Amino acid sequence: MPQNVSADNWRLPSTSHKGELKQKNNAKMTYTPFHIYGQERPARWLITCDHAANTVPSCVGGGDLGIAPDDMNRHIAYDVGAAGVSTHLADLLDAPAILSNFSRLVIDPNRGEDDPTLLMRLYDGTIIPANRHADKAEKARRLDAFHRPYHDALAQLAARQDNTVIVAMHSYTPQLNGRDPRPWHIAILHEKDSRIATPLIERLEEESDLCVGENEPYGGHLDGDSIDRHAVVQERPNVLIEIRNDLIETEEQQRAWAERLAPILTEVLAKSGL
C-alpha cells in the first residue's frame, strides 16, 4: 500500500513489504503521535522506536509531503523494519515498547528541539516540498502536535520504575546515494554511557557470521536526542542498536533478529551487574 497518504489512525506493524505500518481499519480510532505496546509489562527493559512509522498525518500537507510513494517507503521517511524488530523484542523480553506514529520527515523525534536537522528540507538527494517553506510557527506547531507528546509519553514510561534500561531500535540503509556500501550487519552506537554498549559489542563480535560496527555508520550521540534526553541525562543504562535494513525487510527477518538479540541482551545485562 503506498504510504504517501493521509493517515489518521495508528498503523500497526504488518507482514507486508518492508514491515510497512498499515492503517488499522477502525474508523472510530483517532490519530495519536505514538503507540505504546505492552504498557503494563514488568521487565525493566524499555524498547523505543523513534522512527517506527512513515505516517504523514492529515494536518500536515493534507497527509502528503509532496514526495513520491517510493521515497516514503525508504529510509528517508522512517527506519524500515525497526518497528517489527521492536515489537517482537518487546514480546520476548516481556517489556513495553513505544513507537512513533509520524514520519521523521514530518519532524524528527530523535533530534533535540534546537537541532537544525529537526525538520528536514533535503534528505539523501530528495527535496521535501511540504517542508521547503516551513517557518518557525509551523515548526512550533509540529513540535506541539507530534514531537513533544511522543517524548512526554516516553518519559513517563521510562520513569515507571527506577531501574529502567532503554534499548533504542533503529535501522539504516545499506548505501546512501553516491556513498560507499555499508558492510555492517548490526551496529551499536554510544558515547557518554557505554555500560551496556561495550559488553554488547564484545558479545556480538563472538557471533562468527556478523560484521559488527561501533558508532557506525554515524556517531552515537547528539545533544538532545532521545537517548541523551531519556537515558544519558537521567543516568539510565542504555544502548542504541542499528540493523541494516535489507536484513529486516520481512516479518520473518524481524522476528529472527529479535530472537537473536533477546537472549544476548539478557546475558549482557546480567553480566554487567547493573
Salt bridges, closest charged atoms under 4 A:
ASP50 OD2 - HIS170 NE2 3.72
ASP71 OD1 - ARG74 NE 2.71
ASP79 OD2 - HIS51 ND1 3.50
ASP79 OD1 - ARG104 NH2 2.65
ASP79 OD2 - HIS170 ND1 3.07
ASP91 OD1 - ARG41 NH2 2.67
ASP108 OD1 - HIS51 NE2 2.61
ASP108 OD2 - ARG111 NH1 3.93
GLU113 OE1 - ARG148 NH2 2.76
ASP124 OD2 - ARG74 NH1 3.12
ASP124 OD2 - HIS75 NE2 3.00
GLU138 OE2 - ARG141 NH2 2.90
GLU138 OE2 - ARG142 NE 2.68
ASP144 OD1 - ARG148 NH1 2.47
GLU191 OE1 - HIS221 ND1 3.97
ASP193 OD2 - ARG195 NH2 2.84
GLU206 OE1 - ARG203 NH1 3.86
GLU207 OE2 - ARG203 NH1 2.79
GLU207 OE1 - ARG260 NH2 2.92
ASP209 OD1 - ARG260 NH2 2.49
GLU214 OE2 - HIS190 NE2 2.68
ASP223 OD1 - HIS221 NE2 3.05
ASP228 OD1 - HIS221 NE2 3.56
ASP246 OD1 - ARG244 NE 2.73
GLU251 OE2 - HIS88 NE2 3.61
GLU251 OE2 - ARG255 NH2 3.41
GLU267 OE2 - ARG203 NE 3.21
GLU267 OE2 - LYS271 NZ 3.27
